[in-house]
């Protein structure tokens, strides 16, 4: 199975890269270099070829190379769903990010209809033991990979909720002011929850009988602090206005949902697992996500795996690479040592990055 792929990637004034040009042939990519050389910056650039703020969740003005701060631009030739495309995205100063596909203005949502990009970065290693916000974001990225329109439902819900929260903070008590906003929240919220549950079902199916050395996870969507989500969101919002007014914010709804995970073979909650087991569960879910997308789309997604091999033993690294190659996925992986990718052999391209006086230099 051939996967979605970046064939050329050009960066201009993007973080440490004043100018960078890379050509890929669809195989997995090993990006090797010392810390601070600019390896993750390449992965971040690819993540911005999908909807959202990328793997670092940076604002447009944070990305521009310093000290010039002239703005930045990414141009890529991609093998997308059903066709090849040229994708451009850029920003000037603090202006919103602009997207163009095949020389025509496009929305970020349109990127999700031609490419699917999944990522795993070291900042996610504490996902199971930190606040629910990170797990919601992780789940919504997975959900977005299956349902590109999910982002629109999230944006609609968030906008209506912000307006409702303003009413709460202003101590507005007239129910007519709340009714329309709560109706919008319910419509979008129902879609959000349905999309999330469908994504979890796809992950569960993709884990069944999978040939993998990584552990399966039993996943569940819950309300805040493990409570059940309300069966009738509209009623819950209406009945909760007085309490919400005291808090100054909306206390029920999909914005308070949490993702619960259990190491299936051991019956142990993810937050009680060892650090290594938690990492293995994350890798397993990314691979399950990729397998499900490959089955649905007939093409594997692009994977961005930052420093993923550093904490795996040699056998598990080799098994990870075998799974990626079996999927036919273009995976861009970073590491500080070339030896971390030895078991890939000629199945991968290798790029070496060095810090050349504040400018990243890329060698084949």
N, C-alpha and C positions, 0 to 999 in steps of 0.2 A: 504494500500500500504506500503510495506517495503522499506526502503531507503538504500542508500549507507551508510556504517558505518565503523568506526574504532572499532575493537574488543579488541585489546591490543595496548598499546603505551608505549614504553620504551625509556627513555632519558638518555644520558650519557654526562655529562659536558656541558649541554645546558643551558646557561645563569645561573639563580640561582639554577638550579637543577643539583646537582652532579650526583645523580642517582635517577630516578623516574620510577615507574612501575604502570600503571593504566590499569584496565580491565573494559570495557564498555559492556553493554548488548543491545545496540541499541536504548534505550530510550534517550530522552533529558538528558543533563548533566548540573547540576548546580555546579559551582566551586565558593566557598565562601571563603573569607579571606580579611584581611586588605590590603590597598594599599601597594605595594612593596613586597608582599609575593610571587609573582611568578605566579599569575593566568593567566595573558596575555601571559606569556611565554609558557604555555601549548597550548593555541590557536595558537600561532605563530608556534610551532612545527607541529601542524596538518596542518597549511597553507603551510608548506614546503613539504607536501605530494602531492602538486599540482605544476604545472609549475611556474617558476618565483622566485622572491626573498622574497615571503611571505608577511604577513600583515604589517610588519614593513619596508619592503624593505631594509633589512640589508645585508651587505656583509658578506661572510662566516667568516671572522676574527672578526667581531663584535659580533658574537653569542657565541663564546667559553667562558666558565665559567672563571672568573677571581678569583684569580691571576694565576691559573695554565696555562690557554691558551694552552691547549694540543690538541685542536681540539674538535669536538663535533660529536655526532651521534644520529640519530633517527631511531628506528626500530618499525614497526607497522604491525599487522595483520589486513587486511581490507576485508570487504565485498564489492567487486567492481562490475563493470558492467559485469554480466554474470558469475563471478567466484570469489573465494577467493584468496587473494594474500598476500605474505609477501613483504613489501616494506622497503628498507633501504636507508637512505641518510645521508651523512656525509661530513665533510671537515676537513682538517688539516691545521692550520695556515691560510694563505691567499690563499691557493690553491683553485681552483674551486670546487664547490659542486659536489659530486659523487652520482649517483643514481643506485640502484640495485633492480630489481623486480624478485622475486622467484629465488634468487641467481644468476641472470644473469645481466650483465651490461646493463643499459638502459639510454635513454635520458630523460630530464625533460619533453619533449613533450609526452613521453609515459605515464607519470603520469596522464595527462589529458584524456587519453583514458580508464583508469580504475576507476578514481575517479573524481567527480566534487565537488569543495569546494568553497563556497561563504562566504564572511565575511563583517561585519560592525563593525568599531572601532571608538572610540571617535574622532580620528584625522580627520575623514570624516565629522564631524558635520558641518564644515565650507565649505563643498564642493561647495555649490551654490554661495558663495560670494567671493571665492578666485580665483586664476588664472585658466585658462582653462586647464593647464597641468593635474591637479588633476582630472578634469571631464573626460578628454580623458582616463586617466589611469583607472578610474572607469568604463567607457564604454567598454574599451578593456578587462577588467576582465569579464564583463558580456558577451561580444562577445566570449571570449575564452571558456566560459562555454558551449556555443552552438557549437562552431567550434574550436576544439583543434588545428587545423592547422593554426589558425589565428596568433599565435605567430611567426610562421615561416615567414609569409608574413611581419609582423612588423619588424622582424630582417633583412630581405632582404632589405626592404625599408630603414631602418635606416643606414645600411652599405653603400648602394649606395649614400644616402644623405650625409653622412659624407665625402665620397670621393669627391662628387661634391662641398661640402663646402670648402674642402681644395683647390680645383682649384680656387674657388671664392676668397679666402683669398690670394692666390698667384697671383691673377690678371691675370690668364690664359684666353686668349680670343679666342683661336683656337676652333671653334665649334665641331671639330672632337673629342676632348677630352671629351666634354660634352655628345655627342649623345648616346654613349653606356650606360653611367650612368643614363641618363634621361630615356632611354628605360627600364632599370631595375626598376627605381622608378615608372614609369607608370604601368608596369605589376604588381608590388607588391601593388602599391597604389590603383589600381582598385579593387583588391581583398580585401584590407583593408576596403575600403568604402562600398563595397557590403556586406561584413560580418557585419559591424557595422549597416547598414540599415536593414539587415535581423534580427539582434538581437533586434533592436528597434521595428520592426514589431511583433516579438514574445512577447515582453513585452506588447505592446498595446493589443494584443489578450488575453494575460493572465490577463489583468486588466478588460477586458469586463465582466460584470456580476459576478465578483468575490465576494464571501461572505467574506467581510473584513471590519473592522472598520477604516482602514487606507486609506488615500485619494489617488485617482488616479492622475497620472501625464500625461500630454500630452508632448511627447518628440520629439525633432527635432535635426538633425545633421546640423550644419552650418560651414561656414568657419570662419576665424579670425574676431573678432569684429562683429559677426553676418552677415558677408557678405556671399553670396552664394559661394559654392565650384565651382571651374572652371569645365565647361562641358568637356573640353579637357585639361587634365593635361599636356600632352606632349607639346601642343602648348603654354600653360601658362608658362611652365618652359623655353622653348626656347625664348619666347618673354620677359621673365623677367630676363634674364641673366645680363643685364647691371645694372638693379636696385638691383638685388641680389649681384652683385659684389660690389656695393657701400656699401651694408649692411654687406657684408662678410658672408652671410648665405642665405639659401633658404627660401623665404617668402611665398610660396604657396605650398599646398599639404595637405595630410591627417594628417601630423604632426602639422598642425596649426588648425585642426578642433576643434569644441567646441560642447558640449552637452547642449542644451537649454531645460528647464523644466518649465511647467506651472501647477500650482495647478488647476486641471480641473474644479472642482465644483465652484471655485471662479473666474477663469479666471485671476489669479494673477501669475506673473512670480515668480519662486522659490526664486530668490535672493531678492524679495520684501516681502516674507512671514516672519512670526515670526520665532524665533528660534525653537519653538516647532513644528510648521508646517513643517519647513525644515527637522527636524529629522523624523517626521511622513512620509514625502515623501520618504526619504531614506529607511526606514523600508518597506514601501509599495513596492518599486522597488525590494528590496531583496526578498520579499515574492513572487512578481510576477515572478521574475527570477526563484525562486524555483518551483513555480507551473508549469511554462512552461517546465522546465527540467523534472519534474516528468511526465508530459504528453508525452514528447518526448521519454524519456528513460524507462518509466515504473518504475522508482525508484527515490525517492527524493534525492537531493544533501545533502551533509554535510553543516551545517550552523555554523559559528563562530560569536557569538554576544557578543562583549566585552562591559560590563557595559550598555547593551541596556535597562535594566529595570529601571535604576536609575532616569530617567527623564520622566517616564510614570506614570500616575495615576493608581490606583489599577485596575480599570475596563479595561483600555487599556492593562495593563500587562496581565491580565487574558485572554483577547481576543487574544493577541499575542501568548500566550502559547497554546491556543485552536487551532489556525491556524497551529502552528508547529506540534502539535500532530495529527491533521487531515491530514496533509501532510505525516505523517509517517517519518518525518525527524529527524535524529540525530543532535540536535543542542547543541553545547557546549557554555554555557553562563556563564559569570562571574558577580559577585556582591559582595559588601562588607558586606551585611547582608543576612542571611538565609531567613528572612521574605519576601524579594523581590520575592522569589520563592514559597511562601506558596500555591498559587492557583494551582501549578502543582501537589501538593500532591504526591501520589505514582506513578505518571506518569513519574517521573524523578529520576535519580541517583544524589546523592549529594556527593561532595568531599570538604573537608575543608582543606585549605592551610594556613600554618603559617610560619613565618620567624624564623627559628631556628638558630640564630647566623650566618646569611649569607647563610644558606642552606635552601631551601624550604622543608618543611615537609608536606606530604599529608596524611590526615586521611579520612576514610569513615564515 
